[in-house]
Amino acid sequence: SGGIDIRRSIEPLRLQIGLSVEYLQKIEPFSYPYASPQGQIDVPGTDGYATVPVELTGYFIIPVGTDDLHIYMGGGGGAYFGSRRYTVAGVDAMTISRSVGFGIHVLSGIEYLFLPMFSVRSEVKFRDVQFETTNQFQTPLGFADGQTIAFNRTPFPARINIDGMTLNLGLAFHF
């Protein structure tokens, strides 16, 4: 994934307010047995999601460290715009509807200022996000291993739940 984070410091309170936008994607391969008139075959596919989190975060700078080393913790909420990425036998199930998900996050991090305007930053973030999407195969047939695969064209809903920890590492520019 990749992203951008813009922060504003409130020095007397040792606080920062930040707005971040990222792109997250996770897709995993799978296969399932398919019984055809010519025999059983393994049909390949992929299942996953792509999402763009837009998050508002409050950061508290913990009063330890030095002028060049900051340790912080924070939390906030966000809106998550995403879709399911589902493919069977090379045929995509297109997203026909989706909802915006909302979630919360907490984090802790460390930042080291190595030049007056540049620092390296690392943080651990825990998210609890959920959004819904509906997909549908646009074609009735696909092909795998020389066999014809029939698709059900009925729309199918899915609930994507992204809950877990991420480790971020980045370069910060201070202006």
C-alpha positions, 0 to 999 in steps of 0.5 A, a space after each residue: 500500500 501507499 499513502 499520504 499523511 498531513 499533520 498540523 501541530 498544536 505545540 503548547 498541548 503536545 498534540 497533532 491533528 492529521 488527515 491521511 489517505 491510503 490505498 490498501 489492496 489484498 488479493 489471494 489466489 484460491 482454487 476449487 474442484 469443479 465436476 465437468 462432464 469430462 472429469 474433475 478439474 481445479 478452477 483457479 481464482 482470486 479473492 480480495 479487496 481494494 480500499 481507500 481509507 480517509 482517516 482523521 487522527 489525533 496524536 499525543 506526543 509522549 513527553 519522553 525522548 529528545 528534540 529529534 526523537 518523538 514517541 506518540 500515540 493516537 486514534 481516530 476514525 475514518 471512511 473507507 471506500 472499497 470494493 471486492 476483487 473476485 475472479 474465477 477462471 480469469 473472469 472478473 465479478 464486477 462490483 455493481 454496488 458498494 457502501 462506504 464503510 466507517 471504522 476506528 483506529 488506534 496507533 503508536 509510533 516513533 519519529 526521528 528527525 535526521 535533518 531540520 525538515 526531514 524525519 523517518 517515521 514508523 508506526 503500528 496501527 490497529 483498524 476495525 473497518 467493515 464495508 459491504 459490496 455486491 458483485 456479479 459475473 457479467 458473462 455466463 461462461 468462463 474457461 479453465 483447463 480447456 473446460 467450460 465453466 458456467 457462472 451464476 449471474 445472480 448478484 452476490 453480496 459480501 461484507 469486507 472486514 479489515 481488522 488487524 494491525 499494520 506497520 507503516 514506515 515512511 519519510 516525513 517532510 516538515 514545512 
